[in-house]
Amino acid sequence: MITVVIPTIGRPTLRDTLAAVGPGVPVIVVDDRALATEQEGGTRTAPPLLAEPPPHVRVVRSGGRGPAAARNAGWRAADTPWVVFLDDDVIPAQGWAEAVWKDLVDLPDDVAGSQGRIVVPLPADRRPTDGERHTAGLTGALWVTADMAYRRSALEAVGGFDERFPRAYREDADLALRVTRAGHRLVRGERVTEHPVRADGFWASVRFQRGNADDALMRRLHGPSWRADIGGGRGRLRLHALTTAAGLAALLLGTAAATGARTKVTALGAGAAWAALTAEFAWRRIAPGPRTPLEVLRMAVTSVLIPPVACAHRLRGEWRVRR
């Protein structure tokens, strides 16, 4: 009835995910590593992803083209009525295979998808960090492919995932919007999948700003109301743009070769606006966290960098979709 599709670039958590799914369900693991890497003196092929895959696990390659292309390769290789997408770092709860069958077996024909219930374990002895809160947002997100089942016929009808989305961001929301606008319904199931928090490093929140480029594509494809359509908030890009503009104005006016009194006052005003907006943004991120010295330092430094980086990625995305 179902095939599980797990795209991966070889994270060690994949084995735990496979173990939690269990042997009773066919699984297609999509190896999205580059097929080969160039080295001096020749080409080195990537080593096997799984040395000895279990009998119920099949490995297919997608050539390093990103998670959307990897999931497409996976569901197209399946031959069951339902395809369940899992991430390679989630842990389905005990009894998940039976629970997903119960979620899907009696669904009416107009229901094209069923989402699992995502839980994110957070520390009980302290407030969560910014990165932990970011991951915890998955618990309320709609139609995320950390655990999302689709009818194969619905995927065929809409063409699967849009491979113009190059990273694991918005490609699942885009698919959900296209499926629902084709006249299908999406529902929440009762099965439970745990999404552990990863240690993504000091600069993770800055790297995440690359997703602003994908937001430009979402707006082009689905119109200005796309955030509301997927149950999301408005976002902070406008404030980031204001912060960046204030910072640039203060920098340019303050370093001008010849500055009059009025220009200096304007530069000071712009600098004060930048400082106030940056401080508000940093405190908004610091206040709900553990407020340890390292976390406060990380929030302070990244809150300075995030606004201009977010704006740069959004401009890059707008340029790309207009081309």
N, C-alpha and C positions, 0 to 999 in steps of 0.2 A: 504493500500500500504506500509506503514512504521510502524515500532515499534521503539520507543526510549528506549534505554538501558542506565541506569545510575547506575554505581557501587558506593557504598558509605560505609564509616565506621561511618556514623552518624553525619557528619558535619552539623551545623545549617543552612548553606547556601543551603542545599538541598531543603528546602521549597521554597526559592526564584527561584531556577532553575525550579521546578515543576510549579510554578505559571507562569513563563515566557513561558514555553512550551504551556500551556493552555490545556483546556479539550478536544480539538478536535482530539488528537493523542493518541493512546494507549501507555502506558509507563510501562516498567518493571524496578523497582528499585531493585538492587541486594544488599542485606544486607551482606556485607563482614566482619561484626564483628564476633569474635569467638562465636560459638554456646552457649558456657557456660564457666564460669570461676570458678575455684576451690576456695573455701573459707573454713576456718576452720569450721568444723561441717557439710559440705555438699557442694553441687554444686548450683551456682546461674546462672540461665538462663538470657541472655541479655534481657532487656525490649523491647517491640515492637518498631520498628523503626518509624512507623507512627501509631498513635493511631487509626485514622479512615481514611484509604486511600480513596481518591476520586474513583468513579466508574471506571475511565479509567486507574487507577494506580494499578498494581499488584506487590507485594513484594515477591521475592524469596531469599533464603539464599545460600551462597557459602562457609560458614564455615571459614572465615578468612584466605583464601589461597592466597590473593593478587589480584591486579586489573586484571591481565590476566585471572586468573581462574574465577573471578567475571564476566567479560565480556563474557566469554565462557558460563557461566551459563545463562546469560541474553539472548544472541542471540539464544541459543538452546531452550529456552522457548518461543521464538517468532515464529509466523507462517506466517509472511508477507514476500513479496519478498525482501524488503529492511529493514535493521536495521541501525538506526542512534545512534552512541555512543556519549554521552555527559558526561563531568565531573560534579561532584556534586557541583562545585563552580562557574559555568559559568552562564551567563544571556543571553539567546537567545534574539535577538532584537525583537521589536514589529513586528508582522506579520511573525515570523519565520516559523510557521507551513505551511503557504501558500508558503513561499519562498523555503522551502526544497522540497515541492512537485514539484514546477516549476524546481528546479535543477535536479530532478531525472526523471521526467515523460517521457522525450523524449531522454534519453541517449541511444546510440547504445548498442548492446548486448556485445561488447567487452570491454565496460567500466564497471569495477567492483566496483568502489568507487568514492565518491565525497566529497571533503573537504569543510567545511564552512570557511568563512573569519573571522579570529580571530582578535579582537581589544583589546588592553590593555590600559585602561585609565591611563595616567601618569599626575603628577601634572603640572599645567601650570605656577606656580609661582616660580619654582626652578628646578634645574637639578635632574634627577632621581637617586635614590640610587642604589647601586650594586644589591640589591635584586629586585628592580623594573626593572632594565635593564634585569635581568635574566628572569623575567616573560615576559617582552616585546619581548624577543626572539621568543616567540610563534607566533608572527604576521608573521614572515617569514619562520617558520618551516614547513616542508612538512609532511602531513599525520598524524597529531597529533589527538588523539582521544578526545581532548576537544570538537570537533564537526566533526565527520567523519562518513559518511554513506558507508555501504558495501552491495552488493547483498548477500543475505543469501546463495545462491548457491555457490558463490565464497568462502565464509567462510567455507562451508561444504567441498569444494574441497581441500582446503589447511589445514584443521584441526583446523581453528580458531587461537586464540592467543597461543603462546608458553608459557606454564605455568612455564617453567624454569626461566623466568624473574620474580623476586619476588616483584618488586616495579613498580610504574608508571614511567618507564624510559626504553626506547628502545623497549618495547614490541610492540608499535605501528609501529615503523620503521621496525622491523623484519617482522611483518605481511605484511606491504606494499611491502617489497622486495620480499617476497614469492609470493604474489599475482601478481606482475608485471612479475616476472620470470616464472610464469605459463601461461603467454601470455595475461594478461589483462592490461587495461589502468586505471589510476587514474586521476581524473580531479579536478579542483577547481570550486566550485559553487559560487553563488552570495549571498546566505544567510549570515547573519552577527551574530556573537556571541561574547559577551563581556566576557573577562576573567579578573576579578578584581585582583588587587595585594593584596596578603596576607602579614600580618606582621609575618614573620617566625622566628624572634628572632635573637639575636646576633650571634649565631653559625650556622645559616642556611647554609652558604656557605661551611662550613666544613662538615656538614651532607650530603650535596649534592654530596660529593666525593665518596659516596658509589656507585654511578652510574658507576665508573670506573670498578667495578667488572663485570657489565653487558656489558661493552664495550669489555671485553675479550671474552664473549660468542658471541657477534656480529661478532668479527673477526674470531672466530672458525667456525661459521655458514656461513658467507658470504664473507670471504676472506679479504685481507688487504685494498681493495678499497671500503669497505662498507660505509665509511663516505662520499666519493664523490657520491656514488650511492643515498644517501638520501639528497644530497645537503648541507651537513655539512662541516665545516672547519676542518682543520687538528688536532686541539686540542693542548694542552700544556703539555701533559704527558712527552715528552722527556725532556723539560726544567725542569719540576718538578723532574724528575729522576736525572738530572745533579745537580740541587740545593740540593737535598737530599744527593747525593753522596759527594758533596763538604762539606756540613755541617757535615756529619758523619766523613769524613776524618779529618777535623779540630778538631772535638771533640776527636777522638781516638788518633790522633798524639799529640794533645796538652795536653792530660792527661796521656800519657805514662809515666811509672815509670822512665825510663832513656831515656832522649832525648838529642841527639846531636844538634849541631848548624844547620846542614843541615835539620834535622827533624823539628826543630822549624821553620825554614824558610818555609818548605813545609806546615806546619800547618798554618802559617800566610797567605800563599798564598791561601790555601783552604778556610780559614775563610774569606778572602777578596772576593773570588769568590762567596761564599755563600751570603755574605752581599750585593754584587752588584746585584746578581740575585734576591734576595728577595726584595731589594729596587725597582728594575725595575718592578717586579710583583705588588708590592703594589702601586706604582705610576700609573701603567696602570689601576688599579682599582679605585684609588682616583681621578685622573684627570678629568674624565667625570662626576663625582658625585657632590653633593652639597657642599662637603668639610666642613661640620659641624664638631665640635670636636668629637662627638660620632661616626660619620661615618668614620672619619680619624682613630680614635682608633680601630674601628672594622676592617677596612681594614688592618691596620698595624698588629694587632694580628693574624687575620685569614690568612694573607699572609705568616706568619711564619709557620703556622700549615698545610696549604693546601698541599704543595708539599709532605711532608712525608706521610700524610694521604691518598692522592691520589695514591701514589706508593704502599702503604700497601694494599689498596683495589684492585688495579689492580693485584698485586701478588696473593691475595686471590682468585680473579676471575680466573686467569690463573691456579691456583692449582685445583680449582673446576672443570673447563671444562676438564682438563686433567685426572681427576679421572673418 
